[in-house]
Amino acid sequence: MGRENLFKEVKLPSLSEMMFLYWLKHGWRALQSEFAEKIASESQGNPLFVVESLRMLSEKGNLVQEDNEWVFQSMS
């Protein structure tokens, strides 16, 4: 694809942990505060890490909605 100029690479800076926390706690699918803080810290500003982690947890049934926020539930 690169040889045929079918895409253009756009480099984005990493987001700050504070920006992630705001997005995770107040976005259209708010996360439980403690869980949002853990994901924001572990992501090191990488939005793809956050999106894919949340997708995986949701698919495995570890991310559930309770009282208008998404909560991590360990599947023991």
Phi and psi in degrees as GROMACS dihedral restraints (atoms count N, CA, C in turn):
[ dihedral_restraints ]
;  ai    aj    ak    al  type     phi  dphi    fc
    3     4     5     6     1   -65.4    20    10
    4     5     6     7     1   -38.7    20    10
    6     7     8     9     1   -64.9    20    10
    7     8     9    10     1   -27.5    20    10
    9    10    11    12     1   -98.8    20    10
   10    11    12    13     1     7.6    20    10
   12    13    14    15     1    52.9    20    10
   13    14    15    16     1    45.4    20    10
   15    16    17    18     1   -91.2    20    10
   16    17    18    19     1    -4.0    20    10
   18    19    20    21     1  -147.1    20    10
   19    20    21    22     1   162.3    20    10
   21    22    23    24     1  -128.3    20    10
   22    23    24    25     1   126.9    20    10
   24    25    26    27     1   -78.8    20    10
   25    26    27    28     1   130.6    20    10
   27    28    29    30     1  -119.8    20    10
   28    29    30    31     1   116.5    20    10
   30    31    32    33     1   -89.8    20    10
   31    32    33    34     1   125.5    20    10
   33    34    35    36     1  -112.4    20    10
   34    35    36    37     1   142.0    20    10
   36    37    38    39     1   -72.8    20    10
   37    38    39    40     1   157.1    20    10
   39    40    41    42     1   -66.0    20    10
   40    41    42    43     1   146.3    20    10
   42    43    44    45     1   -83.6    20    10
   43    44    45    46     1   150.0    20    10
   45    46    47    48     1   -73.4    20    10
   46    47    48    49     1   157.6    20    10
   48    49    50    51     1   -60.5    20    10
   49    50    51    52     1   -35.2    20    10
   51    52    53    54     1   -65.5    20    10
   52    53    54    55     1   -40.4    20    10
   54    55    56    57     1   -64.5    20    10
   55    56    57    58     1   -41.8    20    10
   57    58    59    60     1   -62.8    20    10
   58    59    60    61     1   -44.8    20    10
   60    61    62    63     1   -58.7    20    10
   61    62    63    64     1   -43.2    20    10
   63    64    65    66     1   -61.8    20    10
   64    65    66    67     1   -48.2    20    10
   66    67    68    69     1   -61.4    20    10
   67    68    69    70     1   -43.7    20    10
   69    70    71    72     1   -71.9    20    10
   70    71    72    73     1   -33.4    20    10
   72    73    74    75     1   -86.7    20    10
   73    74    75    76     1   -26.0    20    10
   75    76    77    78     1  -123.4    20    10
   76    77    78    79     1     5.6    20    10
   78    79    80    81     1   -71.4    20    10
   79    80    81    82     1  -175.2    20    10
   81    82    83    84     1   -67.4    20    10
   82    83    84    85     1   -13.6    20    10
   84    85    86    87     1  -132.0    20    10
   85    86    87    88     1    80.9    20    10
   87    88    89    90     1   -63.4    20    10
   88    89    90    91     1   138.6    20    10
   90    91    92    93     1  -100.9    20    10
   91    92    93    94     1   150.8    20    10
   93    94    95    96     1   -53.8    20    10
   94    95    96    97     1   137.0    20    10
   96    97    98    99     1   -51.6    20    10
   97    98    99   100     1   -51.3    20    10
   99   100   101   102     1   -61.2    20    10
  100   101   102   103     1   -42.0    20    10
  102   103   104   105     1   -68.4    20    10
  103   104   105   106     1   -41.0    20    10
  105   106   107   108     1   -60.6    20    10
  106   107   108   109     1   -41.1    20    10
  108   109   110   111     1   -63.7    20    10
  109   110   111   112     1   -40.3    20    10
  111   112   113   114     1   -65.9    20    10
  112   113   114   115     1   -46.5    20    10
  114   115   116   117     1   -63.5    20    10
  115   116   117   118     1   -43.4    20    10
  117   118   119   120     1   -61.4    20    10
  118   119   120   121     1   -42.2    20    10
  120   121   122   123     1   -66.8    20    10
  121   122   123   124     1   -45.9    20    10
  123   124   125   126     1   -69.8    20    10
  124   125   126   127     1   -27.1    20    10
  126   127   128   129     1   -72.4    20    10
  127   128   129   130     1   -25.1    20    10
  129   130   131   132     1    53.6    20    10
  130   131   132   133     1    35.8    20    10
  132   133   134   135     1    83.9    20    10
  133   134   135   136     1     9.8    20    10
  135   136   137   138     1   -97.1    20    10
  136   137   138   139     1   106.9    20    10
  138   139   140   141     1   -61.5    20    10
  139   140   141   142     1   -34.0    20    10
  141   142   143   144     1   -62.7    20    10
  142   143   144   145     1   -39.5    20    10
  144   145   146   147     1   -58.9    20    10
  145   146   147   148     1   -44.9    20    10
  147   148   149   150     1   -63.4    20    10
  148   149   150   151     1   -50.8    20    10
  150   151   152   153     1   -60.4    20    10
  151   152   153   154     1   -47.5    20    10
  153   154   155   156     1   -69.7    20    10
  154   155   156   157     1   -35.5    20    10
  156   157   158   159     1   -64.3    20    10
  157   158   159   160     1   -45.1    20    10
  159   160   161   162     1   -66.0    20    10
  160   161   162   163     1   -38.1    20    10
  162   163   164   165     1   -62.8    20    10
  163   164   165   166     1   -46.0    20    10
  165   166   167   168     1   -62.4    20    10
  166   167   168   169     1   -46.4    20    10
  168   169   170   171     1   -63.0    20    10
  169   170   171   172     1   -38.2    20    10
  171   172   173   174     1   -65.8    20    10
  172   173   174   175     1   -45.2    20    10
  174   175   176   177     1   -62.4    20    10
  175   176   177   178     1   -33.9    20    10
  177   178   179   180     1   -83.7    20    10
  178   179   180   181     1    -5.1    20    10
  180   181   182   183     1    83.8    20    10
  181   182   183   184     1    13.6    20    10
  183   184   185   186     1   -89.2    20    10
  184   185   186   187     1    -9.3    20    10
  186   187   188   189     1  -115.9    20    10
  187   188   189   190     1   112.1    20    10
  189   190   191   192     1  -127.4    20    10
  190   191   192   193     1   153.5    20    10
  192   193   194   195     1   -93.6    20    10
  193   194   195   196     1   128.1    20    10
  195   196   197   198     1  -138.2    20    10
  196   197   198   199     1   126.4    20    10
  198   199   200   201     1    50.1    20    10
  199   200   201   202     1    51.9    20    10
  201   202   203   204     1    63.5    20    10
  202   203   204   205     1    21.5    20    10
  204   205   206   207     1  -142.9    20    10
  205   206   207   208     1   156.7    20    10
  207   208   209   210     1   -91.9    20    10
  208   209   210   211     1   132.7    20    10
  210   211   212   213     1  -125.4    20    10
  211   212   213   214     1   138.7    20    10
  213   214   215   216     1   -79.5    20    10
  214   215   216   217     1   127.9    20    10
  216   217   218   219     1  -121.4    20    10
  217   218   219   220     1   120.6    20    10
  219   220   221   222     1   -71.4    20    10
  220   221   222   223     1   135.8    20    10
  222   223   224   225     1  -100.5    20    10
  223   224   225   226     1    89.7    20    10
